[in-house]
Amino acid sequence: MERNAPMTLHPAIYKVMKRLFKVQEERKATIFFEIYGHVQQVSVRIYKGEWEPDKDASFSDNLYIDSSLEDNIRHVEDFVNSIDNYINNHL
């Protein structure tokens, strides 16, 4: 793994976070965005309406940053597209 790859991807991760904050504010969905630095993973869960205990997420996806820079960029693009597709078609 290239140790500097996650640093290069920060702008894409920030873009995802901004998009999710906007959705939470405008669409009344509850968003969980988690970063697991020890395993190079980002996780997103979206709950329609308000979150409640034992409520299943209506959308969930994970991004693992663990390969070459080119692969990571492709994975981030797929991750962003997955989130955008869900938001545009289901919220």
Secondary structure, 3 states (H helix, E strand, C coil): CCCCHHHHHHHHHHHHHHHHHHHHHHHCEEEEEEEEHHHCEEEEEEEEECCCCCCCCCEEEEEECCCCHHHHHHHHHHHHHHHHHHHHHHC
